[in-house]
Amino acid sequence: MAMKWAASDLFKRETWWGPLSLAGLVVAILAFASDRLHKWWMLFQYDMPEKVRVEVTGFFDLVMAWNKGVSYGLFQAEGTGGVVLLILFALLVVGGLSLWLARVAHWRMALAIGLVIGGALGNVYDRFVYGAVADFFSFHAWGYYWYIFNVADIWIVLGVVLIFLDSMLESGEEKAAAGRGDGERG
């Protein structure tokens, strides 16, 4: 059954705040703060821009890379207009995730969405302040280099994986409930 939605609903509290919104917000704040703290330390305490590359192991380096695009360096934004577009796109995604967060019924999904929101806002902060996202972690083996990433990217990927797992668990719970014939979730 489809729910009716009106433009005036956009300004109602229930549209943006649900039973697990606080939990998701706390997770988002912690993810954002950990990303900001790590980037601050790497840029201004460890002085990574001066070091450029530090070999930690045979397969892991700390590097200084400024990503002007999105994942894997796609959609490079060279000018101010491109940076603003990437910021606006990320903020639209965060807005959509916030709407979704207001409707979730399981803590797993609130955690997952909070991680994605916090990571996305960490990278938005970089784009706003520096015009690019600071990346530091580089894994490599046998001549193959994986993309360079940061703590915010870790939170985003972890959140997406949790969303995927939650959708699989939810699907399994619905099948189990249907098998019992009670129509209730298990």
C-alpha positions in Angstrom: 0.0 0.0 0.0 1.5 3.3 -1.1 1.7 6.2 1.4 0.5 9.6 0.2 3.1 12.3 0.6 2.7 16.0 0.3 5.4 18.7 0.0 4.2 20.1 3.4 5.3 16.7 4.9 8.9 17.8 4.3 8.7 20.2 7.1 7.2 17.9 9.7 9.3 16.6 12.5 8.4 12.9 11.8 9.9 13.3 8.3 13.4 13.9 9.6 13.3 12.2 13.1 12.4 8.7 14.0 12.8 6.3 16.8 16.5 5.4 15.9 17.5 8.9 14.6 19.4 9.7 17.8 21.4 6.5 17.6 22.2 7.2 13.9 23.1 10.8 14.7 25.5 9.7 17.5 27.2 7.2 15.1 27.5 9.9 12.4 29.0 12.4 14.9 31.5 9.8 16.1 32.4 8.7 12.5 32.9 12.4 11.5 34.9 13.2 14.6 37.2 10.2 14.1 37.8 11.2 10.5 38.5 14.8 11.3 40.8 13.9 14.2 42.8 11.4 12.0 43.1 13.9 9.1 44.2 16.7 11.5 46.8 14.5 13.0 48.1 13.3 9.6 48.2 16.8 8.1 49.4 18.9 11.0 51.0 16.7 13.6 52.6 13.9 11.6 53.1 16.3 8.7 52.2 13.9 6.0 52.3 16.5 3.2 56.1 16.9 3.8 56.7 13.1 4.0 54.7 12.3 0.8 55.1 8.5 1.3 56.0 6.4 4.4 56.5 2.6 3.9 54.8 0.9 6.9 55.0 -2.7 5.6 55.8 -4.4 2.3 52.1 -4.0 1.3 51.0 -0.9 3.1 52.1 2.7 2.8 51.0 6.0 4.3 50.9 8.5 1.4 49.6 12.1 0.9 47.1 12.3 -1.9 44.5 14.9 -2.6 41.5 13.4 -4.3 39.6 16.0 -6.4 37.1 13.4 -7.6 34.9 10.8 -6.0 35.7 7.1 -5.3 38.7 5.9 -7.3 39.4 9.5 -8.4 36.4 9.4 -10.8 34.7 12.7 -11.8 37.7 14.9 -11.1 36.5 18.4 -10.1 39.3 20.8 -11.1 37.5 24.1 -10.6 35.4 25.7 -7.9 32.2 24.8 -9.8 33.0 21.1 -9.8 33.9 21.1 -6.2 30.6 22.9 -5.3 28.7 20.3 -7.4 30.4 17.4 -5.6 29.6 19.0 -2.2 26.0 19.6 -3.2 25.6 16.0 -4.5 27.1 14.6 -1.2 24.8 16.8 0.9 21.8 15.6 -1.2 22.8 12.0 -0.4 23.2 12.9 3.3 19.7 14.4 3.2 18.3 11.3 1.6 20.0 9.1 4.1 18.7 11.2 6.9 15.1 10.7 5.6 15.8 7.0 5.5 17.3 7.0 9.0 14.0 8.5 10.3 12.2 5.5 9.0 14.4 2.6 10.1 13.2 0.1 12.6 16.4 -1.8 13.4 19.6 -0.7 15.2 21.8 -2.3 12.5 20.4 -0.1 9.8 20.7 3.0 12.1 24.3 2.2 12.7 25.0 1.6 9.0 23.3 4.8 7.8 25.0 6.8 10.6 28.4 5.5 9.4 27.7 6.5 5.8 26.5 10.0 6.9 29.5 10.6 9.1 32.0 9.5 6.5 30.3 11.5 3.8 30.3 14.6 5.9 34.0 14.1 6.7 34.8 14.2 3.0 32.4 17.1 2.4 34.4 19.0 5.1 37.6 18.4 3.2 36.1 19.5 -0.1 34.8 22.7 1.5 38.0 23.6 3.3 40.7 22.2 0.9 38.9 21.8 -2.4 39.8 18.1 -2.4 39.7 15.1 0.0 42.8 14.1 1.9 43.6 10.4 1.5 46.4 8.5 3.2 46.1 4.7 3.1 47.6 2.8 0.3 47.6 -1.0 0.1 49.5 -2.8 -2.6 50.8 -6.2 -3.6 52.5 -7.8 -6.6 52.6 -4.5 -8.4 48.9 -3.8 -8.0 47.9 -0.7 -6.0 44.4 -0.4 -4.5 42.9 3.0 -4.4 44.2 5.5 -1.7 41.6 6.1 1.0 41.0 7.7 4.4 39.0 7.0 7.6 35.8 8.5 6.2 36.0 6.1 3.3 36.3 3.2 5.7 33.2 4.3 7.5 31.3 4.7 4.2 32.3 1.2 3.0 31.5 -0.4 6.3 28.1 1.3 6.4 27.3 0.1 2.9 28.3 -3.4 3.8 26.1 -3.3 6.9 23.2 -2.0 4.8 23.7 -4.9 2.4 23.9 -7.4 5.3 20.9 -5.9 7.0 18.8 -6.2 3.9 19.8 -9.9 3.6 19.1 -10.5 7.3 15.7 -8.7 7.0 14.8 -10.8 3.9 15.7 -14.0 5.8 13.6 -12.9 8.8 10.6 -12.1 6.6 10.9 -15.6 5.0 11.2 -17.2 8.4 8.1 -15.3 9.6 6.2 -16.3 6.5 7.2 -20.0 7.0 5.7 -19.9 10.5 2.5 -18.5 9.1 2.3 -15.7 11.6 3.2 -12.9 9.3 5.2 -11.4 12.2 8.9 -10.7 12.0 11.2 -13.1 13.9 
